[in-house]
């Protein structure tokens, strides 16, 4: 998963605090692989705004459904809603062997 979180102005710190609990919660519930997550602070040069990008690997196709039924995950996701202007969820598929060419 590659997730881009676009916070409302002034909500960046609050959102980052929730994001720092996101993957550990998924991990405790067995919803992700052992691949360590990546979390970036990004800056859209054209829109002149900060946002966050998170990359992690779900254990399987059912992880999202289980997460939506989990009070621990919802305790993170529900407070995120009012902090966000936008949220982009992307599933990634590696093409070829990963080599450029």
Jmol script that loads the backbone (N, CA, C; Angstrom):
load data "model"
ATOM      1  N   UNK A   1       0.838  -1.175   0.000  1.00  0.00           N
ATOM      2  CA  UNK A   1       0.000   0.000   0.000  1.00  0.00           C
ATOM      3  C   UNK A   1       0.881   1.236   0.000  1.00  0.00           C
ATOM      4  N   UNK A   2       0.454   2.193  -0.745  1.00  0.00           N
ATOM      5  CA  UNK A   2       1.071   3.516  -0.738  1.00  0.00           C
ATOM      6  C   UNK A   2      -0.073   4.484  -0.448  1.00  0.00           C
ATOM      7  N   UNK A   3       0.021   5.172   0.687  1.00  0.00           N
ATOM      8  CA  UNK A   3      -1.066   6.040   1.120  1.00  0.00           C
ATOM      9  C   UNK A   3      -0.535   7.460   1.245  1.00  0.00           C
ATOM     10  N   UNK A   4      -1.227   8.398   0.623  1.00  0.00           N
ATOM     11  CA  UNK A   4      -0.886   9.815   0.737  1.00  0.00           C
ATOM     12  C   UNK A   4      -1.957  10.490   1.574  1.00  0.00           C
ATOM     13  N   UNK A   5      -1.522  11.159   2.622  1.00  0.00           N
ATOM     14  CA  UNK A   5      -2.409  11.837   3.565  1.00  0.00           C
ATOM     15  C   UNK A   5      -2.215  13.335   3.414  1.00  0.00           C
ATOM     16  N   UNK A   6      -3.260  14.039   3.059  1.00  0.00           N
ATOM     17  CA  UNK A   6      -3.210  15.486   2.856  1.00  0.00           C
ATOM     18  C   UNK A   6      -3.917  16.177   4.028  1.00  0.00           C
ATOM     19  N   UNK A   7      -3.148  16.668   5.001  1.00  0.00           N
ATOM     20  CA  UNK A   7      -3.774  17.264   6.182  1.00  0.00           C
ATOM     21  C   UNK A   7      -4.360  18.651   5.914  1.00  0.00           C
ATOM     22  N   UNK A   8      -5.359  18.974   6.690  1.00  0.00           N
ATOM     23  CA  UNK A   8      -5.876  20.340   6.682  1.00  0.00           C
ATOM     24  C   UNK A   8      -4.804  21.244   7.284  1.00  0.00           C
ATOM     25  N   UNK A   9      -4.826  22.504   6.906  1.00  0.00           N
ATOM     26  CA  UNK A   9      -3.850  23.464   7.408  1.00  0.00           C
ATOM     27  C   UNK A   9      -3.872  23.487   8.935  1.00  0.00           C
ATOM     28  N   UNK A  10      -2.688  23.409   9.517  1.00  0.00           N
ATOM     29  CA  UNK A  10      -2.555  23.445  10.968  1.00  0.00           C
ATOM     30  C   UNK A  10      -2.765  22.110  11.656  1.00  0.00           C
ATOM     31  N   UNK A  11      -3.080  21.058  10.923  1.00  0.00           N
ATOM     32  CA  UNK A  11      -3.359  19.739  11.512  1.00  0.00           C
ATOM     33  C   UNK A  11      -2.225  18.738  11.276  1.00  0.00           C
ATOM     34  N   UNK A  12      -1.098  19.210  10.756  1.00  0.00           N
ATOM     35  CA  UNK A  12       0.006  18.319  10.386  1.00  0.00           C
ATOM     36  C   UNK A  12       0.539  17.524  11.587  1.00  0.00           C
ATOM     37  N   UNK A  13       0.798  18.188  12.681  1.00  0.00           N
ATOM     38  CA  UNK A  13       1.359  17.492  13.860  1.00  0.00           C
ATOM     39  C   UNK A  13       0.398  16.463  14.427  1.00  0.00           C
ATOM     40  N   UNK A  14      -0.858  16.841  14.499  1.00  0.00           N
ATOM     41  CA  UNK A  14      -1.876  15.930  15.022  1.00  0.00           C
ATOM     42  C   UNK A  14      -1.985  14.684  14.140  1.00  0.00           C
ATOM     43  N   UNK A  15      -1.972  14.884  12.833  1.00  0.00           N
ATOM     44  CA  UNK A  15      -2.036  13.759  11.902  1.00  0.00           C
ATOM     45  C   UNK A  15      -0.791  12.893  12.015  1.00  0.00           C
ATOM     46  N   UNK A  16       0.371  13.498  12.068  1.00  0.00           N
ATOM     47  CA  UNK A  16       1.608  12.742  12.182  1.00  0.00           C
ATOM     48  C   UNK A  16       1.609  11.869  13.434  1.00  0.00           C
ATOM     49  N   UNK A  17       1.083  12.372  14.518  1.00  0.00           N
ATOM     50  CA  UNK A  17       0.994  11.597  15.749  1.00  0.00           C
ATOM     51  C   UNK A  17       0.167  10.320  15.537  1.00  0.00           C
ATOM     52  N   UNK A  18      -0.944  10.437  14.838  1.00  0.00           N
ATOM     53  CA  UNK A  18      -1.768   9.260  14.533  1.00  0.00           C
ATOM     54  C   UNK A  18      -1.046   8.312  13.579  1.00  0.00           C
ATOM     55  N   UNK A  19      -0.369   8.871  12.586  1.00  0.00           N
ATOM     56  CA  UNK A  19       0.335   8.032  11.615  1.00  0.00           C
ATOM     57  C   UNK A  19       1.436   7.213  12.270  1.00  0.00           C
ATOM     58  N   UNK A  20       2.046   7.742  13.290  1.00  0.00           N
ATOM     59  CA  UNK A  20       3.115   7.024  13.968  1.00  0.00           C
ATOM     60  C   UNK A  20       2.587   5.811  14.734  1.00  0.00           C
ATOM     61  N   UNK A  21       1.283   5.750  14.967  1.00  0.00           N
ATOM     62  CA  UNK A  21       0.653   4.597  15.617  1.00  0.00           C
ATOM     63  C   UNK A  21       0.005   3.640  14.617  1.00  0.00           C
ATOM     64  N   UNK A  22      -0.106   4.060  13.359  1.00  0.00           N
ATOM     65  CA  UNK A  22      -0.841   3.304  12.344  1.00  0.00           C
ATOM     66  C   UNK A  22      -0.244   1.916  12.113  1.00  0.00           C
ATOM     67  N   UNK A  23       0.993   1.858  11.615  1.00  0.00           N
ATOM     68  CA  UNK A  23       1.594   0.565  11.316  1.00  0.00           C
ATOM     69  C   UNK A  23       1.779  -0.298  12.568  1.00  0.00           C
ATOM     70  N   UNK A  24       2.244   0.253  13.694  1.00  0.00           N
ATOM     71  CA  UNK A  24       2.363  -0.611  14.881  1.00  0.00           C
ATOM     72  C   UNK A  24       1.051  -1.283  15.272  1.00  0.00           C
ATOM     73  N   UNK A  25      -0.058  -0.583  15.077  1.00  0.00           N
ATOM     74  CA  UNK A  25      -1.361  -1.175  15.379  1.00  0.00           C
ATOM     75  C   UNK A  25      -1.675  -2.293  14.400  1.00  0.00           C
ATOM     76  N   UNK A  26      -1.459  -2.050  13.119  1.00  0.00           N
ATOM     77  CA  UNK A  26      -1.652  -3.098  12.110  1.00  0.00           C
ATOM     78  C   UNK A  26      -0.766  -4.305  12.416  1.00  0.00           C
ATOM     79  N   UNK A  27       0.466  -4.053  12.831  1.00  0.00           N
ATOM     80  CA  UNK A  27       1.409  -5.125  13.142  1.00  0.00           C
ATOM     81  C   UNK A  27       0.925  -5.957  14.329  1.00  0.00           C
ATOM     82  N   UNK A  28       0.489  -5.305  15.394  1.00  0.00           N
ATOM     83  CA  UNK A  28      -0.012  -6.037  16.577  1.00  0.00           C
ATOM     84  C   UNK A  28      -1.189  -6.931  16.220  1.00  0.00           C
ATOM     85  N   UNK A  29      -1.984  -6.504  15.250  1.00  0.00           N
ATOM     86  CA  UNK A  29      -3.164  -7.274  14.839  1.00  0.00           C
ATOM     87  C   UNK A  29      -2.852  -8.310  13.761  1.00  0.00           C
ATOM     88  N   UNK A  30      -1.586  -8.384  13.334  1.00  0.00           N
ATOM     89  CA  UNK A  30      -1.189  -9.370  12.329  1.00  0.00           C
ATOM     90  C   UNK A  30      -1.689  -9.055  10.932  1.00  0.00           C
ATOM     91  N   UNK A  31      -1.877  -7.779  10.605  1.00  0.00           N
ATOM     92  CA  UNK A  31      -2.437  -7.391   9.309  1.00  0.00           C
ATOM     93  C   UNK A  31      -1.390  -7.012   8.276  1.00  0.00           C
ATOM     94  N   UNK A  32      -0.119  -6.948   8.667  1.00  0.00           N
ATOM     95  CA  UNK A  32       0.953  -6.541   7.762  1.00  0.00           C
ATOM     96  C   UNK A  32       2.087  -7.564   7.793  1.00  0.00           C
ATOM     97  N   UNK A  33       2.919  -7.511   6.766  1.00  0.00           N
ATOM     98  CA  UNK A  33       4.089  -8.383   6.730  1.00  0.00           C
ATOM     99  C   UNK A  33       5.173  -7.783   7.618  1.00  0.00           C
ATOM    100  N   UNK A  34       6.282  -8.477   7.715  1.00  0.00           N
ATOM    101  CA  UNK A  34       7.408  -8.007   8.532  1.00  0.00           C
ATOM    102  C   UNK A  34       8.167  -6.861   7.861  1.00  0.00           C
ATOM    103  N   UNK A  35       7.855  -6.573   6.592  1.00  0.00           N
ATOM    104  CA  UNK A  35       8.518  -5.457   5.916  1.00  0.00           C
ATOM    105  C   UNK A  35       8.258  -4.178   6.705  1.00  0.00           C
ATOM    106  N   UNK A  36       9.327  -3.507   7.087  1.00  0.00           N
ATOM    107  CA  UNK A  36       9.185  -2.279   7.860  1.00  0.00           C
ATOM    108  C   UNK A  36       8.516  -1.196   7.017  1.00  0.00           C
ATOM    109  N   UNK A  37       7.627  -0.437   7.617  1.00  0.00           N
ATOM    110  CA  UNK A  37       6.934   0.618   6.878  1.00  0.00           C
ATOM    111  C   UNK A  37       7.873   1.784   6.610  1.00  0.00           C
ATOM    112  N   UNK A  38       7.493   2.573   5.655  1.00  0.00           N
ATOM    113  CA  UNK A  38       8.199   3.822   5.365  1.00  0.00           C
ATOM    114  C   UNK A  38       7.184   4.944   5.533  1.00  0.00           C
ATOM    115  N   UNK A  39       7.609   6.025   6.172  1.00  0.00           N
ATOM    116  CA  UNK A  39       6.743   7.180   6.353  1.00  0.00           C
ATOM    117  C   UNK A  39       7.547   8.413   5.983  1.00  0.00           C
ATOM    118  N   UNK A  40       7.040   9.170   5.009  1.00  0.00           N
ATOM    119  CA  UNK A  40       7.733  10.361   4.528  1.00  0.00           C
ATOM    120  C   UNK A  40       6.880  11.601   4.757  1.00  0.00           C
ATOM    121  N   UNK A  41       7.563  12.707   5.010  1.00  0.00           N
ATOM    122  CA  UNK A  41       6.939  14.019   4.950  1.00  0.00           C
ATOM    123  C   UNK A  41       7.254  14.510   3.536  1.00  0.00           C
ATOM    124  N   UNK A  42       6.234  14.865   2.791  1.00  0.00           N
ATOM    125  CA  UNK A  42       6.407  15.289   1.403  1.00  0.00           C
ATOM    126  C   UNK A  42       5.936  16.730   1.246  1.00  0.00           C
ATOM    127  N   UNK A  43       6.421  17.351   0.191  1.00  0.00           N
ATOM    128  CA  UNK A  43       6.011  18.722  -0.097  1.00  0.00           C
ATOM    129  C   UNK A  43       5.669  18.815  -1.575  1.00  0.00           C
ATOM    130  N   UNK A  44       4.413  19.139  -1.863  1.00  0.00           N
ATOM    131  CA  UNK A  44       3.953  19.312  -3.231  1.00  0.00           C
ATOM    132  C   UNK A  44       4.394  20.706  -3.680  1.00  0.00           C
ATOM    133  N   UNK A  45       5.340  20.749  -4.589  1.00  0.00           N
ATOM    134  CA  UNK A  45       5.924  22.015  -5.031  1.00  0.00           C
ATOM    135  C   UNK A  45       4.891  22.886  -5.742  1.00  0.00           C
ATOM    136  N   UNK A  46       4.043  22.269  -6.542  1.00  0.00           N
ATOM    137  CA  UNK A  46       3.041  23.050  -7.281  1.00  0.00           C
ATOM    138  C   UNK A  46       1.946  23.590  -6.374  1.00  0.00           C
ATOM    139  N   UNK A  47       1.429  22.728  -5.510  1.00  0.00           N
ATOM    140  CA  UNK A  47       0.340  23.149  -4.621  1.00  0.00           C
ATOM    141  C   UNK A  47       0.870  23.879  -3.386  1.00  0.00           C
ATOM    142  N   UNK A  48       2.173  23.794  -3.178  1.00  0.00           N
ATOM    143  CA  UNK A  48       2.821  24.439  -2.026  1.00  0.00           C
ATOM    144  C   UNK A  48       2.182  24.011  -0.713  1.00  0.00           C
ATOM    145  N   UNK A  49       2.153  22.684  -0.544  1.00  0.00           N
ATOM    146  CA  UNK A  49       1.586  22.157   0.696  1.00  0.00           C
ATOM    147  C   UNK A  49       2.292  20.885   1.107  1.00  0.00           C
ATOM    148  N   UNK A  50       2.296  20.686   2.408  1.00  0.00           N
ATOM    149  CA  UNK A  50       2.907  19.506   3.003  1.00  0.00           C
ATOM    150  C   UNK A  50       1.887  18.376   3.074  1.00  0.00           C
ATOM    151  N   UNK A  51       2.377  17.158   2.906  1.00  0.00           N
ATOM    152  CA  UNK A  51       1.538  15.988   3.110  1.00  0.00           C
ATOM    153  C   UNK A  51       2.427  14.835   3.537  1.00  0.00           C
ATOM    154  N   UNK A  52       1.847  13.709   3.865  1.00  0.00           N
ATOM    155  CA  UNK A  52       2.598  12.547   4.321  1.00  0.00           C
ATOM    156  C   UNK A  52       2.331  11.377   3.392  1.00  0.00           C
ATOM    157  N   UNK A  53       3.355  10.548   3.216  1.00  0.00           N
ATOM    158  CA  UNK A  53       3.239   9.348   2.392  1.00  0.00           C
ATOM    159  C   UNK A  53       3.697   8.165   3.238  1.00  0.00           C
ATOM    160  N   UNK A  54       2.874   7.141   3.273  1.00  0.00           N
ATOM    161  CA  UNK A  54       3.177   5.938   4.041  1.00  0.00           C
ATOM    162  C   UNK A  54       3.161   4.741   3.095  1.00  0.00           C
ATOM    163  N   UNK A  55       4.167   3.878   3.217  1.00  0.00           N
ATOM    164  CA  UNK A  55       4.211   2.656   2.425  1.00  0.00           C
ATOM    165  C   UNK A  55       4.373   1.471   3.375  1.00  0.00           C
ATOM    166  N   UNK A  56       3.513   0.494   3.202  1.00  0.00           N
ATOM    167  CA  UNK A  56       3.592  -0.732   3.992  1.00  0.00           C
ATOM    168  C   UNK A  56       2.987  -1.867   3.179  1.00  0.00           C
ATOM    169  N   UNK A  57       3.203  -3.090   3.633  1.00  0.00           N
ATOM    170  CA  UNK A  57       2.715  -4.253   2.904  1.00  0.00           C
ATOM    171  C   UNK A  57       1.699  -5.005   3.754  1.00  0.00           C
ATOM    172  N   UNK A  58       0.473  -5.097   3.254  1.00  0.00           N
ATOM    173  CA  UNK A  58      -0.568  -5.859   3.942  1.00  0.00           C
ATOM    174  C   UNK A  58      -0.258  -7.347   3.858  1.00  0.00           C
ATOM    175  N   UNK A  59      -0.664  -8.073   4.878  1.00  0.00           N
ATOM    176  CA  UNK A  59      -0.416  -9.511   4.918  1.00  0.00           C
ATOM    177  C   UNK A  59      -1.160 -10.236   3.798  1.00  0.00           C
ATOM    178  N   UNK A  60      -2.409  -9.822   3.558  1.00  0.00           N
ATOM    179  CA  UNK A  60      -3.193 -10.440   2.488  1.00  0.00           C
ATOM    180  C   UNK A  60      -4.346  -9.521   2.098  1.00  0.00           C
ATOM    181  N   UNK A  61      -5.163  -9.977   1.169  1.00  0.00           N
ATOM    182  CA  UNK A  61      -6.260  -9.169   0.663  1.00  0.00           C
ATOM    183  C   UNK A  61      -7.375  -8.916   1.664  1.00  0.00           C
ATOM    184  N   UNK A  62      -7.381  -9.666   2.764  1.00  0.00           N
ATOM    185  CA  UNK A  62      -8.422  -9.494   3.777  1.00  0.00           C
ATOM    186  C   UNK A  62      -8.052  -8.477   4.850  1.00  0.00           C
ATOM    187  N   UNK A  63      -6.818  -8.005   4.843  1.00  0.00           N
ATOM    188  CA  UNK A  63      -6.344  -7.120   5.910  1.00  0.00           C
ATOM    189  C   UNK A  63      -7.201  -5.868   6.053  1.00  0.00           C
ATOM    190  N   UNK A  64      -7.577  -5.262   4.941  1.00  0.00           N
ATOM    191  CA  UNK A  64      -8.385  -4.043   4.995  1.00  0.00           C
ATOM    192  C   UNK A  64      -9.750  -4.312   5.622  1.00  0.00           C
ATOM    193  N   UNK A  65     -10.374  -5.429   5.247  1.00  0.00           N
ATOM    194  CA  UNK A  65     -11.683  -5.769   5.818  1.00  0.00           C
ATOM    195  C   UNK A  65     -11.576  -5.989   7.320  1.00  0.00           C
ATOM    196  N   UNK A  66     -10.538  -6.692   7.742  1.00  0.00           N
ATOM    197  CA  UNK A  66     -10.329  -6.939   9.171  1.00  0.00           C
ATOM    198  C   UNK A  66     -10.073  -5.619   9.891  1.00  0.00           C
ATOM    199  N   UNK A  67      -9.272  -4.743   9.278  1.00  0.00           N
ATOM    200  CA  UNK A  67      -8.960  -3.451   9.894  1.00  0.00           C
ATOM    201  C   UNK A  67     -10.228  -2.643  10.140  1.00  0.00           C
ATOM    202  N   UNK A  68     -11.151  -2.660   9.180  1.00  0.00           N
ATOM    203  CA  UNK A  68     -12.399  -1.903   9.334  1.00  0.00           C
ATOM    204  C   UNK A  68     -13.278  -2.440  10.463  1.00  0.00           C
ATOM    205  N   UNK A  69     -13.045  -3.662  10.888  1.00  0.00           N
ATOM    206  CA  UNK A  69     -13.815  -4.266  11.977  1.00  0.00           C
ATOM    207  C   UNK A  69     -13.074  -4.179  13.311  1.00  0.00           C
ATOM    208  N   UNK A  70     -11.876  -3.628  13.292  1.00  0.00           N
ATOM    209  CA  UNK A  70     -11.039  -3.605  14.486  1.00  0.00           C
ATOM    210  C   UNK A  70     -11.178  -2.285  15.246  1.00  0.00           C
ATOM    211  N   UNK A  71     -11.584  -2.345  16.517  1.00  0.00           N
ATOM    212  CA  UNK A  71     -11.680  -1.113  17.312  1.00  0.00           C
ATOM    213  C   UNK A  71     -10.337  -0.394  17.440  1.00  0.00           C
ATOM    214  N   UNK A  72      -9.236  -1.146  17.486  1.00  0.00           N
ATOM    215  CA  UNK A  72      -7.907  -0.529  17.606  1.00  0.00           C
ATOM    216  C   UNK A  72      -7.573   0.310  16.380  1.00  0.00           C
ATOM    217  N   UNK A  73      -7.877  -0.208  15.197  1.00  0.00           N
ATOM    218  CA  UNK A  73      -7.605   0.528  13.963  1.00  0.00           C
ATOM    219  C   UNK A  73      -8.572   1.702  13.833  1.00  0.00           C
ATOM    220  N   UNK A  74      -9.823   1.469  14.129  1.00  0.00           N
ATOM    221  CA  UNK A  74     -10.810   2.543  14.014  1.00  0.00           C
ATOM    222  C   UNK A  74     -10.509   3.685  14.980  1.00  0.00           C
ATOM    223  N   UNK A  75      -9.853   3.375  16.105  1.00  0.00           N
ATOM    224  CA  UNK A  75      -9.457   4.417  17.056  1.00  0.00           C
ATOM    225  C   UNK A  75      -8.406   5.346  16.454  1.00  0.00           C
ATOM    226  N   UNK A  76      -7.748   4.906  15.395  1.00  0.00           N
ATOM    227  CA  UNK A  76      -6.789   5.749  14.666  1.00  0.00           C
ATOM    228  C   UNK A  76      -7.470   6.386  13.460  1.00  0.00           C
ATOM    229  N   UNK A  77      -8.190   5.586  12.684  1.00  0.00           N
ATOM    230  CA  UNK A  77      -8.799   6.075  11.453  1.00  0.00           C
ATOM    231  C   UNK A  77      -9.883   7.127  11.691  1.00  0.00           C
ATOM    232  N   UNK A  78     -10.744   6.914  12.680  1.00  0.00           N
ATOM    233  CA  UNK A  78     -11.847   7.861  12.890  1.00  0.00           C
ATOM    234  C   UNK A  78     -11.360   9.271  13.210  1.00  0.00           C
ATOM    235  N   UNK A  79     -10.368   9.441  14.093  1.00  0.00           N
ATOM    236  CA  UNK A  79      -9.886  10.802  14.346  1.00  0.00           C
ATOM    237  C   UNK A  79      -9.128  11.405  13.161  1.00  0.00           C
ATOM    238  N   UNK A  80      -8.663  10.557  12.228  1.00  0.00           N
ATOM    239  CA  UNK A  80      -7.964  11.071  11.046  1.00  0.00           C
ATOM    240  C   UNK A  80      -8.899  11.858  10.142  1.00  0.00           C
ATOM    241  N   UNK A  81     -10.123  11.412  10.010  1.00  0.00           N
ATOM    242  CA  UNK A  81     -11.069  12.030   9.084  1.00  0.00           C
ATOM    243  C   UNK A  81     -11.135  13.546   9.178  1.00  0.00           C
ATOM    244  N   UNK A  82     -11.383  14.092  10.354  1.00  0.00           N
ATOM    245  CA  UNK A  82     -11.492  15.553  10.473  1.00  0.00           C
ATOM    246  C   UNK A  82     -10.174  16.295  10.242  1.00  0.00           C
ATOM    247  N   UNK A  83      -9.057  15.574  10.232  1.00  0.00           N
ATOM    248  CA  UNK A  83      -7.745  16.203  10.039  1.00  0.00           C
ATOM    249  C   UNK A  83      -7.343  16.275   8.570  1.00  0.00           C
ATOM    250  N   UNK A  84      -8.073  15.553   7.710  1.00  0.00           N
ATOM    251  CA  UNK A  84      -7.659  15.384   6.316  1.00  0.00           C
ATOM    252  C   UNK A  84      -8.473  16.211   5.333  1.00  0.00           C
ATOM    253  N   UNK A  85      -7.759  16.769   4.349  1.00  0.00           N
ATOM    254  CA  UNK A  85      -8.406  17.336   3.169  1.00  0.00           C
ATOM    255  C   UNK A  85      -8.625  16.246   2.136  1.00  0.00           C
ATOM    256  N   UNK A  86      -7.680  15.292   2.084  1.00  0.00           N
ATOM    257  CA  UNK A  86      -7.747  14.225   1.087  1.00  0.00           C
ATOM    258  C   UNK A  86      -6.909  13.048   1.560  1.00  0.00           C
ATOM    259  N   UNK A  87      -7.249  11.885   1.037  1.00  0.00           N
ATOM    260  CA  UNK A  87      -6.535  10.640   1.323  1.00  0.00           C
ATOM    261  C   UNK A  87      -6.490   9.850   0.028  1.00  0.00           C
ATOM    262  N   UNK A  88      -5.298   9.454  -0.384  1.00  0.00           N
ATOM    263  CA  UNK A  88      -5.158   8.673  -1.611  1.00  0.00           C
ATOM    264  C   UNK A  88      -4.597   7.311  -1.243  1.00  0.00           C
ATOM    265  N   UNK A  89      -5.331   6.241  -1.579  1.00  0.00           N
ATOM    266  CA  UNK A  89      -4.915   4.871  -1.323  1.00  0.00           C
ATOM    267  C   UNK A  89      -4.501   4.234  -2.638  1.00  0.00           C
ATOM    268  N   UNK A  90      -3.311   3.678  -2.670  1.00  0.00           N
ATOM    269  CA  UNK A  90      -2.818   3.030  -3.890  1.00  0.00           C
ATOM    270  C   UNK A  90      -2.282   1.656  -3.568  1.00  0.00           C
ATOM    271  N   UNK A  91      -2.703   0.660  -4.348  1.00  0.00           N
ATOM    272  CA  UNK A  91      -2.101  -0.661  -4.271  1.00  0.00           C
ATOM    273  C   UNK A  91      -0.990  -0.700  -5.306  1.00  0.00           C
ATOM    274  N   UNK A  92       0.154  -1.266  -4.936  1.00  0.00           N
ATOM    275  CA  UNK A  92       1.300  -1.292  -5.825  1.00  0.00           C
ATOM    276  C   UNK A  92       1.581  -2.709  -6.304  1.00  0.00           C
ATOM    277  N   UNK A  93       1.928  -2.842  -7.560  1.00  0.00           N
ATOM    278  CA  UNK A  93       2.385  -4.109  -8.125  1.00  0.00           C
ATOM    279  C   UNK A  93       3.743  -3.859  -8.739  1.00  0.00           C
ATOM    280  N   UNK A  94       4.749  -4.611  -8.323  1.00  0.00           N
ATOM    281  CA  UNK A  94       6.094  -4.482  -8.871  1.00  0.00           C
ATOM    282  C   UNK A  94       6.101  -5.039 -10.288  1.00  0.00           C
ATOM    283  N   UNK A  95       6.631  -4.269 -11.212  1.00  0.00           N
ATOM    284  CA  UNK A  95       6.707  -4.697 -12.610  1.00  0.00           C
ATOM    285  C   UNK A  95       8.055  -5.345 -12.870  1.00  0.00           C
ATOM    286  N   UNK A  96       8.051  -6.492 -13.486  1.00  0.00           N
ATOM    287  CA  UNK A  96       9.297  -7.179 -13.815  1.00  0.00           C
ATOM    288  C   UNK A  96      10.067  -7.544 -12.558  1.00  0.00           C
ATOM    289  N   UNK A  97      11.398  -7.467 -12.670  1.00  0.00           N
ATOM    290  CA  UNK A  97      12.262  -7.802 -11.543  1.00  0.00           C
ATOM    291  C   UNK A  97      12.679  -6.571 -10.767  1.00  0.00           C
ATOM    292  N   UNK A  98      12.050  -5.436 -11.059  1.00  0.00           N
ATOM    293  CA  UNK A  98      12.376  -4.202 -10.368  1.00  0.00           C
ATOM    294  C   UNK A  98      13.495  -3.427 -11.018  1.00  0.00           C
ATOM    295  N   UNK A  99      14.100  -4.005 -12.046  1.00  0.00           N
ATOM    296  CA  UNK A  99      15.203  -3.336 -12.731  1.00  0.00           C
ATOM    297  C   UNK A  99      14.660  -2.271 -13.683  1.00  0.00           C
ATOM    298  N   UNK A 100      15.384  -1.190 -13.798  1.00  0.00           N
ATOM    299  CA  UNK A 100      15.026  -0.139 -14.743  1.00  0.00           C
ATOM    300  C   UNK A 100      15.410  -0.620 -16.149  1.00  0.00           C
ATOM    301  N   UNK A 101      14.657  -0.194 -17.132  1.00  0.00           N
ATOM    302  CA  UNK A 101      15.057  -0.587 -18.475  1.00  0.00           C
ATOM    303  C   UNK A 101      14.004  -0.475 -19.493  1.00  0.00           C
TER     304      UNK A 101
END
end "model"
wireframe off; spacefill off
backbone 0.3
color backbone group
